[in-house]
Amino acid sequence: MAEPATTPTDRRKLVVSAVLTHRKQGTPAVFHADGVRLAYDDRLLELSVSPAARDRLDDLLAEYPVFKVKQPETRKAPDGTVFVSAIADPKHLADFVEDCFRRVYEREKAYALTVD
């Protein structure tokens, strides 16, 4: 596993790289930070959220109009799981992922992000 990214710039670069790899290889990109997992696959982000985090997510989505909550068509999402349609370029997606960890999951400025 690569070294964790700990600055906003490095985390965004890591997300862009992981998304480009996902699109090329077709394998999911799973981001981890301090016990939080966010998965990206087939232009969907999967987030596990508490009710308070869901409210923060709704606030964030209001600032990113291209991202929308989207229920998977083949199944019902488990309670606390939200799928967000992420049809965006990798840089825009990286900005959104960074803001998710910082604002929705309330991670500190220097949180460590890894991807697998």
C-alpha positions as a printed Julia matrix, in Angstrom:
116×3 Matrix{Float64}:
   0.0    0.0     0.0
   1.27   3.48   -0.85
   1.96   6.1     1.78
  -1.18   7.89    2.97
  -1.87  11.33    1.52
  -2.08  13.92    4.3
  -2.47  17.29    2.57
  -5.48  18.5     0.6
  -3.42  18.69   -2.6
  -1.95  15.2    -2.17
  -5.34  13.73   -1.29
  -6.91  15.23   -4.41
  -4.06  13.88   -6.54
  -4.58  10.44   -4.98
  -8.3   10.52   -5.75
  -7.72  11.62   -9.35
  -5.18   8.84   -9.84
  -7.48   6.23   -8.29
 -10.46   7.33  -10.42
  -8.4    7.23  -13.61
  -7.14   3.76  -12.68
 -10.71   2.64  -11.92
 -11.94   3.88  -15.28
  -9.08   2.15  -17.08
  -9.21  -1.18  -15.2
 -12.85  -1.3   -14.13
 -12.03  -2.08  -10.49
 -13.62  -0.13   -7.61
 -11.64   2.57   -5.84
 -12.11   2.46   -2.08
 -10.95   5.44   -0.04
 -10.19   5.12    3.68
  -9.62   7.76    6.35
  -9.76   7.24   10.09
 -12.26   4.39    9.99
 -14.4    5.92    7.25
 -14.8    4.1     3.94
 -16.02   5.71    0.72
 -16.27   3.51   -2.39
 -16.33   4.67   -6.02
 -17.53   2.28   -8.7
 -19.3    2.76  -12.0
 -19.77   6.51  -11.48
 -21.37   6.01   -8.06
 -20.0    6.92   -4.66
 -21.17   4.75   -1.77
 -21.19   6.46    1.61
 -22.22   5.18    5.03
 -23.72   8.02    7.02
 -25.34   8.67   10.37
 -28.42  10.92   10.43
 -26.24  13.94   11.35
 -23.73  13.1     8.6
 -26.63  12.73    6.15
 -27.71  16.28    6.94
 -24.15  17.5     6.31
 -24.1   15.5     3.06
 -27.32  17.17    1.93
 -25.74  20.58    2.63
 -22.66  19.59    0.62
 -24.74  18.28   -2.3
 -26.44  21.68   -2.51
 -23.0   23.11   -3.39
 -22.24  20.42   -5.98
 -25.3   20.32   -8.26
 -23.79  17.71  -10.61
 -23.79  15.15   -7.75
 -27.17  13.63   -6.86
 -28.42  10.93   -4.5
 -29.23   7.91   -6.65
 -30.72   4.67   -5.44
 -29.2    1.62   -7.14
 -31.65   0.23   -9.66
 -31.07  -3.41   -8.74
 -31.41  -3.25   -4.98
 -32.44  -1.2    -1.96
 -29.6    0.5    -0.13
 -29.09  -0.65    3.46
 -30.06   1.84    6.18
 -27.37   4.47    6.56
 -25.97   3.87    3.07
 -26.28   6.57    0.46
 -25.31   6.3    -3.19
 -24.33   9.51   -4.94
 -24.26   9.73   -8.71
 -20.79  10.98   -9.54
 -20.77  11.68  -13.26
 -17.93  14.18  -13.23
 -14.37  14.64  -14.32
 -11.76  13.2   -11.91
 -10.71  16.62  -10.57
 -14.28  17.62   -9.71
 -14.8   14.22   -8.11
 -11.59  14.69   -6.09
 -12.87  18.03   -4.78
 -16.14  16.4    -3.76
 -14.4   13.46   -2.04
 -12.12  15.85   -0.14
 -15.12  17.88    1.0
 -16.97  14.69    2.0
 -14.19  13.61    4.32
 -13.67  17.1     5.75
 -17.27  18.27    6.07
 -19.54  15.22    6.08
 -17.24  12.99    8.14
 -15.63  15.93    9.99
 -12.02  14.85    9.47
  -9.21  17.2    10.49
  -7.25  19.18    7.89
  -4.3   16.75    8.02
  -6.28  13.49    7.92
  -4.59  10.58    6.16
  -6.27   9.19    3.04
  -5.45   5.83    1.54
  -6.96   3.99   -1.41
  -7.29   0.35   -2.38
